[in-house]
Amino acid sequence: MTRKTRSDCTVGTFEKKEGLPPGTIRNENGRDTRSDKKIGTIRKEGDKK
């Protein structure tokens, strides 16, 4: 079982840590998510819907 990513980790750091190319994580409208956006914010947005 893998650990959950910390909520204060930024998108850019997460992409580097996991070896993903920049721009892998996207907003709902299909555009790139800002690299300084926090993972916790993305989770909160997902819970609202």
PDBQT receptor file of N, H, CA, C and O in Angstrom, charges set to zero:
ATOM      1  N   MET A   1       0.843  -1.180   0.000  1.00  0.00    +0.000 N 
ATOM      2  CA  MET A   1       0.000   0.000   0.000  1.00  0.00    +0.000 C 
ATOM      3  C   MET A   1       0.887   1.242   0.000  1.00  0.00    +0.000 C 
ATOM      4  O   MET A   1       1.820   1.348   0.796  1.00  0.00    +0.000 OA
ATOM      5  N   THR A   2       0.589   2.178  -0.898  1.00  0.00    +0.000 N 
ATOM      6  H   THR A   2      -0.168   2.091  -1.544  1.00  0.00    +0.000 HD
ATOM      7  CA  THR A   2       1.395   3.390  -0.971  1.00  0.00    +0.000 C 
ATOM      8  C   THR A   2       0.829   4.465  -0.057  1.00  0.00    +0.000 C 
ATOM      9  O   THR A   2      -0.352   4.461   0.291  1.00  0.00    +0.000 OA
ATOM     10  N   ARG A   3       1.698   5.373   0.315  1.00  0.00    +0.000 N 
ATOM     11  H   ARG A   3       2.657   5.376   0.032  1.00  0.00    +0.000 HD
ATOM     12  CA  ARG A   3       1.277   6.463   1.199  1.00  0.00    +0.000 C 
ATOM     13  C   ARG A   3       0.603   7.563   0.403  1.00  0.00    +0.000 C 
ATOM     14  O   ARG A   3       0.887   7.762  -0.779  1.00  0.00    +0.000 OA
ATOM     15  N   LYS A   4      -0.291   8.272   1.065  1.00  0.00    +0.000 N 
ATOM     16  H   LYS A   4      -0.522   8.111   2.025  1.00  0.00    +0.000 HD
ATOM     17  CA  LYS A   4      -0.967   9.412   0.466  1.00  0.00    +0.000 C 
ATOM     18  C   LYS A   4       0.011  10.581   0.416  1.00  0.00    +0.000 C 
ATOM     19  O   LYS A   4       0.781  10.785   1.355  1.00  0.00    +0.000 OA
ATOM     20  N   THR A   5      -0.014  11.345  -0.668  1.00  0.00    +0.000 N 
ATOM     21  H   THR A   5      -0.639  11.178  -1.431  1.00  0.00    +0.000 HD
ATOM     22  CA  THR A   5       0.867  12.500  -0.814  1.00  0.00    +0.000 C 
ATOM     23  C   THR A   5       0.443  13.599   0.150  1.00  0.00    +0.000 C 
ATOM     24  O   THR A   5      -0.748  13.832   0.355  1.00  0.00    +0.000 OA
ATOM     25  N   ARG A   6       1.424  14.272   0.738  1.00  0.00    +0.000 N 
ATOM     26  H   ARG A   6       2.392  14.083   0.572  1.00  0.00    +0.000 HD
ATOM     27  CA  ARG A   6       1.128  15.361   1.678  1.00  0.00    +0.000 C 
ATOM     28  C   ARG A   6       0.331  16.457   0.980  1.00  0.00    +0.000 C 
ATOM     29  O   ARG A   6       0.553  16.752  -0.194  1.00  0.00    +0.000 OA
ATOM     30  N   SER A   7      -0.597  17.053   1.716  1.00  0.00    +0.000 N 
ATOM     31  H   SER A   7      -0.778  16.814   2.670  1.00  0.00    +0.000 HD
ATOM     32  CA  SER A   7      -1.459  18.073   1.123  1.00  0.00    +0.000 C 
ATOM     33  C   SER A   7      -0.730  19.392   0.890  1.00  0.00    +0.000 C 
ATOM     34  O   SER A   7      -1.194  20.207   0.093  1.00  0.00    +0.000 OA
ATOM     35  N   ASP A   8       0.406  19.628   1.566  1.00  0.00    +0.000 N 
ATOM     36  H   ASP A   8       0.782  18.965   2.214  1.00  0.00    +0.000 HD
ATOM     37  CA  ASP A   8       1.129  20.880   1.349  1.00  0.00    +0.000 C 
ATOM     38  C   ASP A   8       2.202  20.754   0.263  1.00  0.00    +0.000 C 
ATOM     39  O   ASP A   8       2.991  21.676   0.062  1.00  0.00    +0.000 OA
ATOM     40  N   CYS A   9       2.232  19.632  -0.427  1.00  0.00    +0.000 N 
ATOM     41  H   CYS A   9       1.591  18.882  -0.264  1.00  0.00    +0.000 HD
ATOM     42  CA  CYS A   9       3.150  19.424  -1.551  1.00  0.00    +0.000 C 
ATOM     43  C   CYS A   9       2.579  20.157  -2.772  1.00  0.00    +0.000 C 
ATOM     44  O   CYS A   9       1.370  20.131  -3.003  1.00  0.00    +0.000 OA
ATOM     45  N   THR A  10       3.444  20.805  -3.545  1.00  0.00    +0.000 N 
ATOM     46  H   THR A  10       4.426  20.826  -3.357  1.00  0.00    +0.000 HD
ATOM     47  CA  THR A  10       2.971  21.507  -4.740  1.00  0.00    +0.000 C 
ATOM     48  C   THR A  10       2.926  20.554  -5.931  1.00  0.00    +0.000 C 
ATOM     49  O   THR A  10       3.548  19.492  -5.924  1.00  0.00    +0.000 OA
ATOM     50  N   VAL A  11       2.180  20.958  -6.944  1.00  0.00    +0.000 N 
ATOM     51  H   VAL A  11       1.675  21.821  -6.949  1.00  0.00    +0.000 HD
ATOM     52  CA  VAL A  11       2.037  20.142  -8.148  1.00  0.00    +0.000 C 
ATOM     53  C   VAL A  11       3.397  19.937  -8.820  1.00  0.00    +0.000 C 
ATOM     54  O   VAL A  11       3.710  18.828  -9.251  1.00  0.00    +0.000 OA
ATOM     55  N   GLY A  12       4.199  20.987  -8.910  1.00  0.00    +0.000 N 
ATOM     56  H   GLY A  12       3.945  21.888  -8.559  1.00  0.00    +0.000 HD
ATOM     57  CA  GLY A  12       5.520  20.882  -9.538  1.00  0.00    +0.000 C 
ATOM     58  C   GLY A  12       6.422  19.902  -8.819  1.00  0.00    +0.000 C 
ATOM     59  O   GLY A  12       7.104  19.101  -9.458  1.00  0.00    +0.000 OA
ATOM     60  N   THR A  13       6.435  19.955  -7.495  1.00  0.00    +0.000 N 
ATOM     61  H   THR A  13       5.881  20.606  -6.975  1.00  0.00    +0.000 HD
ATOM     62  CA  THR A  13       7.249  19.036  -6.700  1.00  0.00    +0.000 C 
ATOM     63  C   THR A  13       6.749  17.609  -6.860  1.00  0.00    +0.000 C 
ATOM     64  O   THR A  13       7.548  16.679  -6.969  1.00  0.00    +0.000 OA
ATOM     65  N   PHE A  14       5.444  17.430  -6.873  1.00  0.00    +0.000 N 
ATOM     66  H   PHE A  14       4.795  18.185  -6.784  1.00  0.00    +0.000 HD
ATOM     67  CA  PHE A  14       4.868  16.093  -7.025  1.00  0.00    +0.000 C 
ATOM     68  C   PHE A  14       5.241  15.490  -8.376  1.00  0.00    +0.000 C 
ATOM     69  O   PHE A  14       5.604  14.317  -8.456  1.00  0.00    +0.000 OA
ATOM     70  N   GLU A  15       5.151  16.292  -9.440  1.00  0.00    +0.000 N 
ATOM     71  H   GLU A  15       4.856  17.245  -9.375  1.00  0.00    +0.000 HD
ATOM     72  CA  GLU A  15       5.501  15.794 -10.769  1.00  0.00    +0.000 C 
ATOM     73  C   GLU A  15       6.977  15.391 -10.830  1.00  0.00    +0.000 C 
ATOM     74  O   GLU A  15       7.314  14.361 -11.414  1.00  0.00    +0.000 OA
ATOM     75  N   LYS A  16       7.857  16.197 -10.230  1.00  0.00    +0.000 N 
ATOM     76  H   LYS A  16       7.583  17.034  -9.756  1.00  0.00    +0.000 HD
ATOM     77  CA  LYS A  16       9.286  15.854 -10.211  1.00  0.00    +0.000 C 
ATOM     78  C   LYS A  16       9.536  14.583  -9.412  1.00  0.00    +0.000 C 
ATOM     79  O   LYS A  16      10.272  13.697  -9.846  1.00  0.00    +0.000 OA
ATOM     80  N   LYS A  17       8.908  14.503  -8.223  1.00  0.00    +0.000 N 
ATOM     81  H   LYS A  17       8.310  15.222  -7.870  1.00  0.00    +0.000 HD
ATOM     82  CA  LYS A  17       9.124  13.369  -7.325  1.00  0.00    +0.000 C 
ATOM     83  C   LYS A  17       8.674  12.058  -7.964  1.00  0.00    +0.000 C 
ATOM     84  O   LYS A  17       9.336  11.032  -7.810  1.00  0.00    +0.000 OA
ATOM     85  N   GLU A  18       7.565  12.090  -8.670  1.00  0.00    +0.000 N 
ATOM     86  H   GLU A  18       7.027  12.924  -8.795  1.00  0.00    +0.000 HD
ATOM     87  CA  GLU A  18       7.014  10.881  -9.280  1.00  0.00    +0.000 C 
ATOM     88  C   GLU A  18       7.568  10.618 -10.677  1.00  0.00    +0.000 C 
ATOM     89  O   GLU A  18       7.238   9.601 -11.288  1.00  0.00    +0.000 OA
ATOM     90  N   GLY A  19       8.404  11.516 -11.191  1.00  0.00    +0.000 N 
ATOM     91  H   GLY A  19       8.672  12.342 -10.696  1.00  0.00    +0.000 HD
ATOM     92  CA  GLY A  19       8.993  11.325 -12.516  1.00  0.00    +0.000 C 
ATOM     93  C   GLY A  19       8.025  11.583 -13.654  1.00  0.00    +0.000 C 
ATOM     94  O   GLY A  19       8.175  11.029 -14.743  1.00  0.00    +0.000 OA
ATOM     95  N   LEU A  20       7.027  12.428 -13.405  1.00  0.00    +0.000 N 
ATOM     96  H   LEU A  20       6.905  12.878 -12.520  1.00  0.00    +0.000 HD
ATOM     97  CA  LEU A  20       6.034  12.753 -14.426  1.00  0.00    +0.000 C 
ATOM     98  C   LEU A  20       6.487  13.970 -15.220  1.00  0.00    +0.000 C 
ATOM     99  O   LEU A  20       7.142  14.853 -14.666  1.00  0.00    +0.000 OA
ATOM    100  N   PRO A  21       6.152  14.037 -16.511  1.00  0.00    +0.000 N 
ATOM    101  CA  PRO A  21       6.515  15.231 -17.277  1.00  0.00    +0.000 C 
ATOM    102  C   PRO A  21       5.700  16.438 -16.812  1.00  0.00    +0.000 C 
ATOM    103  O   PRO A  21       4.562  16.279 -16.370  1.00  0.00    +0.000 OA
ATOM    104  N   PRO A  22       6.267  17.642 -16.908  1.00  0.00    +0.000 N 
ATOM    105  CA  PRO A  22       5.515  18.842 -16.509  1.00  0.00    +0.000 C 
ATOM    106  C   PRO A  22       4.218  18.963 -17.307  1.00  0.00    +0.000 C 
ATOM    107  O   PRO A  22       4.197  18.715 -18.512  1.00  0.00    +0.000 OA
ATOM    108  N   GLY A  23       3.147  19.343 -16.631  1.00  0.00    +0.000 N 
ATOM    109  H   GLY A  23       3.164  19.544 -15.652  1.00  0.00    +0.000 HD
ATOM    110  CA  GLY A  23       1.853  19.495 -17.290  1.00  0.00    +0.000 C 
ATOM    111  C   GLY A  23       0.998  18.242 -17.253  1.00  0.00    +0.000 C 
ATOM    112  O   GLY A  23      -0.060  18.201 -17.882  1.00  0.00    +0.000 OA
ATOM    113  N   THR A  24       1.430  17.226 -16.535  1.00  0.00    +0.000 N 
ATOM    114  H   THR A  24       2.290  17.259 -16.024  1.00  0.00    +0.000 HD
ATOM    115  CA  THR A  24       0.665  15.976 -16.450  1.00  0.00    +0.000 C 
ATOM    116  C   THR A  24      -0.636  16.187 -15.686  1.00  0.00    +0.000 C 
ATOM    117  O   THR A  24      -1.685  15.682 -16.088  1.00  0.00    +0.000 OA
ATOM    118  N   ILE A  25      -0.571  16.928 -14.592  1.00  0.00    +0.000 N 
ATOM    119  H   ILE A  25       0.280  17.338 -14.266  1.00  0.00    +0.000 HD
ATOM    120  CA  ILE A  25      -1.764  17.185 -13.782  1.00  0.00    +0.000 C 
ATOM    121  C   ILE A  25      -2.506  18.364 -14.399  1.00  0.00    +0.000 C 
ATOM    122  O   ILE A  25      -1.931  19.431 -14.615  1.00  0.00    +0.000 OA
ATOM    123  N   ARG A  26      -3.784  18.157 -14.677  1.00  0.00    +0.000 N 
ATOM    124  H   ARG A  26      -4.251  17.290 -14.502  1.00  0.00    +0.000 HD
ATOM    125  CA  ARG A  26      -4.573  19.153 -15.392  1.00  0.00    +0.000 C 
ATOM    126  C   ARG A  26      -5.794  19.581 -14.584  1.00  0.00    +0.000 C 
ATOM    127  O   ARG A  26      -6.267  18.860 -13.706  1.00  0.00    +0.000 OA
ATOM    128  N   ASN A  27      -6.291  20.779 -14.907  1.00  0.00    +0.000 N 
ATOM    129  H   ASN A  27      -5.907  21.364 -15.620  1.00  0.00    +0.000 HD
ATOM    130  CA  ASN A  27      -7.538  21.265 -14.321  1.00  0.00    +0.000 C 
ATOM    131  C   ASN A  27      -8.710  20.552 -14.987  1.00  0.00    +0.000 C 
ATOM    132  O   ASN A  27      -8.526  19.830 -15.967  1.00  0.00    +0.000 OA
ATOM    133  N   GLU A  28      -9.912  20.754 -14.457  1.00  0.00    +0.000 N 
ATOM    134  H   GLU A  28     -10.062  21.340 -13.661  1.00  0.00    +0.000 HD
ATOM    135  CA  GLU A  28     -11.100  20.115 -15.027  1.00  0.00    +0.000 C 
ATOM    136  C   GLU A  28     -11.355  20.547 -16.464  1.00  0.00    +0.000 C 
ATOM    137  O   GLU A  28     -11.892  19.777 -17.260  1.00  0.00    +0.000 OA
ATOM    138  N   ASN A  29     -10.970  21.785 -16.801  1.00  0.00    +0.000 N 
ATOM    139  H   ASN A  29     -10.535  22.411 -16.155  1.00  0.00    +0.000 HD
ATOM    140  CA  ASN A  29     -11.208  22.283 -18.154  1.00  0.00    +0.000 C 
ATOM    141  C   ASN A  29     -10.138  21.834 -19.148  1.00  0.00    +0.000 C 
ATOM    142  O   ASN A  29     -10.201  22.195 -20.323  1.00  0.00    +0.000 OA
ATOM    143  N   GLY A  30      -9.158  21.052 -18.696  1.00  0.00    +0.000 N 
ATOM    144  H   GLY A  30      -9.106  20.758 -17.742  1.00  0.00    +0.000 HD
ATOM    145  CA  GLY A  30      -8.147  20.506 -19.592  1.00  0.00    +0.000 C 
ATOM    146  C   GLY A  30      -6.844  21.274 -19.642  1.00  0.00    +0.000 C 
ATOM    147  O   GLY A  30      -5.878  20.808 -20.247  1.00  0.00    +0.000 OA
ATOM    148  N   ARG A  31      -6.795  22.445 -19.019  1.00  0.00    +0.000 N 
ATOM    149  H   ARG A  31      -7.580  22.824 -18.529  1.00  0.00    +0.000 HD
ATOM    150  CA  ARG A  31      -5.559  23.229 -19.016  1.00  0.00    +0.000 C 
ATOM    151  C   ARG A  31      -4.617  22.717 -17.936  1.00  0.00    +0.000 C 
ATOM    152  O   ARG A  31      -5.041  22.064 -16.982  1.00  0.00    +0.000 OA
ATOM    153  N   ASP A  32      -3.316  23.026 -18.101  1.00  0.00    +0.000 N 
ATOM    154  H   ASP A  32      -2.972  23.556 -18.876  1.00  0.00    +0.000 HD
ATOM    155  CA  ASP A  32      -2.318  22.640 -17.101  1.00  0.00    +0.000 C 
ATOM    156  C   ASP A  32      -2.647  23.286 -15.765  1.00  0.00    +0.000 C 
ATOM    157  O   ASP A  32      -3.103  24.428 -15.715  1.00  0.00    +0.000 OA
ATOM    158  N   THR A  33      -2.417  22.559 -14.692  1.00  0.00    +0.000 N 
ATOM    159  H   THR A  33      -2.046  21.631 -14.733  1.00  0.00    +0.000 HD
ATOM    160  CA  THR A  33      -2.540  23.119 -13.348  1.00  0.00    +0.000 C 
ATOM    161  C   THR A  33      -1.265  23.879 -13.031  1.00  0.00    +0.000 C 
ATOM    162  O   THR A  33      -0.175  23.439 -13.397  1.00  0.00    +0.000 OA
ATOM    163  N   ARG A  34      -1.387  25.007 -12.360  1.00  0.00    +0.000 N 
ATOM    164  H   ARG A  34      -2.273  25.365 -12.064  1.00  0.00    +0.000 HD
ATOM    165  CA  ARG A  34      -0.197  25.779 -11.979  1.00  0.00    +0.000 C 
ATOM    166  C   ARG A  34       0.715  24.920 -11.121  1.00  0.00    +0.000 C 
ATOM    167  O   ARG A  34       0.249  24.141 -10.290  1.00  0.00    +0.000 OA
ATOM    168  N   SER A  35       2.020  25.067 -11.328  1.00  0.00    +0.000 N 
ATOM    169  H   SER A  35       2.398  25.700 -12.003  1.00  0.00    +0.000 HD
ATOM    170  CA  SER A  35       2.968  24.217 -10.602  1.00  0.00    +0.000 C 
ATOM    171  C   SER A  35       3.069  24.589  -9.129  1.00  0.00    +0.000 C 
ATOM    172  O   SER A  35       3.550  23.788  -8.328  1.00  0.00    +0.000 OA
ATOM    173  N   ASP A  36       2.622  25.796  -8.751  1.00  0.00    +0.000 N 
ATOM    174  H   ASP A  36       2.231  26.447  -9.402  1.00  0.00    +0.000 HD
ATOM    175  CA  ASP A  36       2.690  26.184  -7.339  1.00  0.00    +0.000 C 
ATOM    176  C   ASP A  36       1.377  25.915  -6.591  1.00  0.00    +0.000 C 
ATOM    177  O   ASP A  36       1.238  26.295  -5.428  1.00  0.00    +0.000 OA
ATOM    178  N   LYS A  37       0.427  25.269  -7.245  1.00  0.00    +0.000 N 
ATOM    179  H   LYS A  37       0.540  24.960  -8.190  1.00  0.00    +0.000 HD
ATOM    180  CA  LYS A  37      -0.831  24.908  -6.592  1.00  0.00    +0.000 C 
ATOM    181  C   LYS A  37      -0.593  23.702  -5.694  1.00  0.00    +0.000 C 
ATOM    182  O   LYS A  37       0.153  22.790  -6.051  1.00  0.00    +0.000 OA
ATOM    183  N   LYS A  38      -1.225  23.701  -4.536  1.00  0.00    +0.000 N 
ATOM    184  H   LYS A  38      -1.831  24.441  -4.246  1.00  0.00    +0.000 HD
ATOM    185  CA  LYS A  38      -1.001  22.623  -3.569  1.00  0.00    +0.000 C 
ATOM    186  C   LYS A  38      -1.953  21.454  -3.816  1.00  0.00    +0.000 C 
ATOM    187  O   LYS A  38      -3.078  21.632  -4.284  1.00  0.00    +0.000 OA
ATOM    188  N   ILE A  39      -1.480  20.273  -3.494  1.00  0.00    +0.000 N 
ATOM    189  H   ILE A  39      -0.566  20.128  -3.113  1.00  0.00    +0.000 HD
ATOM    190  CA  ILE A  39      -2.270  19.051  -3.666  1.00  0.00    +0.000 C 
ATOM    191  C   ILE A  39      -3.543  19.110  -2.819  1.00  0.00    +0.000 C 
ATOM    192  O   ILE A  39      -4.590  18.621  -3.244  1.00  0.00    +0.000 OA
ATOM    193  N   GLY A  40      -3.461  19.700  -1.632  1.00  0.00    +0.000 N 
ATOM    194  H   GLY A  40      -2.611  20.097  -1.287  1.00  0.00    +0.000 HD
ATOM    195  CA  GLY A  40      -4.625  19.831  -0.758  1.00  0.00    +0.000 C 
ATOM    196  C   GLY A  40      -5.738  20.643  -1.398  1.00  0.00    +0.000 C 
ATOM    197  O   GLY A  40      -6.916  20.339  -1.211  1.00  0.00    +0.000 OA
ATOM    198  N   THR A  41      -5.376  21.670  -2.149  1.00  0.00    +0.000 N 
ATOM    199  H   THR A  41      -4.419  21.917  -2.301  1.00  0.00    +0.000 HD
ATOM    200  CA  THR A  41      -6.366  22.499  -2.842  1.00  0.00    +0.000 C 
ATOM    201  C   THR A  41      -7.079  21.686  -3.915  1.00  0.00    +0.000 C 
ATOM    202  O   THR A  41      -8.291  21.804  -4.090  1.00  0.00    +0.000 OA
ATOM    203  N   ILE A  42      -6.327  20.869  -4.625  1.00  0.00    +0.000 N 
ATOM    204  H   ILE A  42      -5.342  20.774  -4.482  1.00  0.00    +0.000 HD
ATOM    205  CA  ILE A  42      -6.923  20.028  -5.668  1.00  0.00    +0.000 C 
ATOM    206  C   ILE A  42      -7.897  19.034  -5.041  1.00  0.00    +0.000 C 
ATOM    207  O   ILE A  42      -8.967  18.779  -5.593  1.00  0.00    +0.000 OA
ATOM    208  N   ARG A  43      -7.528  18.472  -3.890  1.00  0.00    +0.000 N 
ATOM    209  H   ARG A  43      -6.658  18.678  -3.442  1.00  0.00    +0.000 HD
ATOM    210  CA  ARG A  43      -8.423  17.535  -3.197  1.00  0.00    +0.000 C 
ATOM    211  C   ARG A  43      -9.712  18.227  -2.769  1.00  0.00    +0.000 C 
ATOM    212  O   ARG A  43     -10.797  17.663  -2.914  1.00  0.00    +0.000 OA
ATOM    213  N   LYS A  44      -9.598  19.462  -2.236  1.00  0.00    +0.000 N 
ATOM    214  H   LYS A  44      -8.717  19.920  -2.119  1.00  0.00    +0.000 HD
ATOM    215  CA  LYS A  44     -10.787  20.206  -1.805  1.00  0.00    +0.000 C 
ATOM    216  C   LYS A  44     -11.707  20.480  -2.987  1.00  0.00    +0.000 C 
ATOM    217  O   LYS A  44     -12.927  20.368  -2.864  1.00  0.00    +0.000 OA
ATOM    218  N   GLU A  45     -11.126  20.840  -4.138  1.00  0.00    +0.000 N 
ATOM    219  H   GLU A  45     -10.135  20.931  -4.238  1.00  0.00    +0.000 HD
ATOM    220  CA  GLU A  45     -11.935  21.096  -5.329  1.00  0.00    +0.000 C 
ATOM    221  C   GLU A  45     -12.670  19.828  -5.760  1.00  0.00    +0.000 C 
ATOM    222  O   GLU A  45     -13.818  19.893  -6.199  1.00  0.00    +0.000 OA
ATOM    223  N   GLY A  46     -12.018  18.689  -5.637  1.00  0.00    +0.000 N 
ATOM    224  H   GLY A  46     -11.085  18.636  -5.280  1.00  0.00    +0.000 HD
ATOM    225  CA  GLY A  46     -12.647  17.415  -5.998  1.00  0.00    +0.000 C 
ATOM    226  C   GLY A  46     -13.776  17.038  -5.059  1.00  0.00    +0.000 C 
ATOM    227  O   GLY A  46     -14.756  16.424  -5.482  1.00  0.00    +0.000 OA
ATOM    228  N   ASP A  47     -13.649  17.399  -3.786  1.00  0.00    +0.000 N 
ATOM    229  H   ASP A  47     -12.853  17.897  -3.443  1.00  0.00    +0.000 HD
ATOM    230  CA  ASP A  47     -14.696  17.092  -2.812  1.00  0.00    +0.000 C 
ATOM    231  C   ASP A  47     -15.943  17.933  -3.024  1.00  0.00    +0.000 C 
ATOM    232  O   ASP A  47     -17.047  17.491  -2.706  1.00  0.00    +0.000 OA
ATOM    233  N   LYS A  48     -15.784  19.144  -3.558  1.00  0.00    +0.000 N 
ATOM    234  H   LYS A  48     -14.887  19.503  -3.816  1.00  0.00    +0.000 HD
ATOM    235  CA  LYS A  48     -16.927  20.033  -3.783  1.00  0.00    +0.000 C 
ATOM    236  C   LYS A  48     -17.866  19.470  -4.837  1.00  0.00    +0.000 C 
ATOM    237  O   LYS A  48     -19.082  19.629  -4.733  1.00  0.00    +0.000 OA
ATOM    238  N   LYS A  49     -17.326  18.826  -5.830  1.00  0.00    +0.000 N 
ATOM    239  H   LYS A  49     -16.338  18.697  -5.914  1.00  0.00    +0.000 HD
ATOM    240  CA  LYS A  49     -18.140  18.354  -6.964  1.00  0.00    +0.000 C 
ATOM    241  C   LYS A  49     -18.910  17.104  -6.624  1.00  0.00    +0.000 C 
ATOM    242  O   LYS A  49     -19.640  16.581  -7.465  1.00  0.00    +0.000 OA
TER     243      LYS A  49
